[in-house]
Amino acid sequence: MEGEYYKTKESVDEYIKLAEGFNGADLIKTLKKVLSPNSTVLEIGSGPGSDWKILNESYNVLGSDNSTEFLNHLIAENPNGEFLELDAKTLRTDKKFDGIYSNKVMHHLRNNELAESIKRQHDILNPKGIICHSFWKGEGSEVFKGLFVNYHTKANLKKFYEDSFEILSLEDYQEFDEGDSLLLIAKKK
Ligand SMILES: C[S@@+](CC[C@H](N)C(=O)[O-])C[C@H]1O[C@@H](n2cnc3c(N)ncnc32)[C@H](O)[C@@H]1O
């Protein structure tokens, strides 16, 4: 069934094993050039929590995911951490943040859902707040392991963000293959 992959204990355990050794350290290094230490940061789709741990070294970070199984794992692994059940589409929280970060999460949103998420991110950011998101680069969409995957080009991401955010950088990077990913860093207008 579409959307179930991150929702069962078996698949979450499998994902955590597959993702071992991968993290967003380089992405966070880039974020740190524009977002000061000790800023408040919301991470969307923390998943296994590797990036949450790195963000937690520099920032006042709140982790989140829409999967109860991932949240159980995050809370068990990081008893002193703060985690919320949040859906990237709606981001139902009254809290405000200086930055919002996600690594390979936003591609699970359909175009209309991404637009809705961007609007909510704008709402919950403090003035001049920073967003930092990674995407799979490409065109079109597919269903992979029962999950919706939306690919983006630089031009297409610019269209989504440029009305409400000043794009500070939008660059290719390599996750598995050369140029298979995009990192967007932008500031709230
Ligand atoms: C590919 S994993 C990436 C996890 C982590 N950011 C990393 O880099 O390892 C996608 C994560 O996003 C979460 N996710 C997927 N759709 C989501 C949504 N609509 N709202 C919040 N989290 C979502 C999944 O539960 C999973 O933890």
Ligand as a Chemical Component Dictionary entry (heavy atoms), coordinates in Angstrom:
data_LIG
# 
_chem_comp.id                   LIG 
_chem_comp.type                 NON-POLYMER 
_chem_comp.pdbx_formal_charge   0 
_chem_comp.three_letter_code    LIG 
# 
loop_
_chem_comp_atom.comp_id 
_chem_comp_atom.atom_id 
_chem_comp_atom.alt_atom_id 
_chem_comp_atom.type_symbol 
_chem_comp_atom.charge 
_chem_comp_atom.model_Cartn_x 
_chem_comp_atom.model_Cartn_y 
_chem_comp_atom.model_Cartn_z 
_chem_comp_atom.pdbx_ordinal 
LIG C1  C1  C 0  14.324 9.059  3.071 1  
LIG S1  S1  S 1  13.913 9.190  4.775 2  
LIG C2  C2  C 0  15.134 10.395 5.312 3  
LIG C3  C3  C 0  15.332 10.371 6.802 4  
LIG C4  C4  C 0  16.419 11.295 7.331 5  
LIG N1  N1  N 0  16.118 12.680 7.054 6  
LIG C5  C5  C 0  17.757 10.891 6.742 7  
LIG O1  O1  O 0  18.372 11.728 6.063 8  
LIG O2  O2  O -1 18.162 9.752  6.978 9  
LIG C6  C6  C 0  12.411 10.092 4.765 10 
LIG C7  C7  C 0  11.892 10.434 6.162 11 
LIG O3  O3  O 0  10.837 11.359 6.011 12 
LIG C8  C8  C 0  9.713  10.928 6.763 13 
LIG N2  N2  N 0  8.539  11.420 6.040 14 
LIG C9  C9  C 0  8.035  10.997 4.848 15 
LIG N3  N3  N 0  6.949  11.712 4.521 16 
LIG C10 C10 C 0  6.783  12.618 5.525 17 
LIG C11 C11 C 0  5.831  13.640 5.775 18 
LIG N4  N4  N 0  4.813  13.871 4.930 19 
LIG N5  N5  N 0  5.946  14.367 6.901 20 
LIG C12 C12 C 0  6.955  14.144 7.781 21 
LIG N6  N6  N 0  7.881  13.190 7.603 22 
LIG C13 C13 C 0  7.796  12.439 6.494 23 
LIG C14 C14 C 0  9.822  9.416  6.810 24 
LIG O4  O4  O 0  9.105  8.879  7.889 25 
LIG C15 C15 C 0  11.333 9.259  6.947 26 
LIG O5  O5  O 0  11.746 9.376  8.276 27 
# 
loop_
_chem_comp_bond.comp_id 
_chem_comp_bond.atom_id_1 
_chem_comp_bond.atom_id_2 
_chem_comp_bond.value_order 
_chem_comp_bond.pdbx_ordinal 
LIG C1  S1  SING 1  
LIG S1  C2  SING 2  
LIG S1  C6  SING 3  
LIG C2  C3  SING 4  
LIG C3  C4  SING 5  
LIG C4  N1  SING 6  
LIG C4  C5  SING 7  
LIG C5  O1  DOUB 8  
LIG C5  O2  SING 9  
LIG C6  C7  SING 10 
LIG C7  O3  SING 11 
LIG C7  C15 SING 12 
LIG O3  C8  SING 13 
LIG C8  N2  SING 14 
LIG C8  C14 SING 15 
LIG N2  C9  SING 16 
LIG N2  C13 SING 17 
LIG C9  N3  DOUB 18 
LIG N3  C10 SING 19 
LIG C10 C11 SING 20 
LIG C10 C13 DOUB 21 
LIG C11 N4  SING 22 
LIG C11 N5  DOUB 23 
LIG N5  C12 SING 24 
LIG C12 N6  DOUB 25 
LIG N6  C13 SING 26 
LIG C14 O4  SING 27 
LIG C14 C15 SING 28 
LIG C15 O5  SING 29 
# 
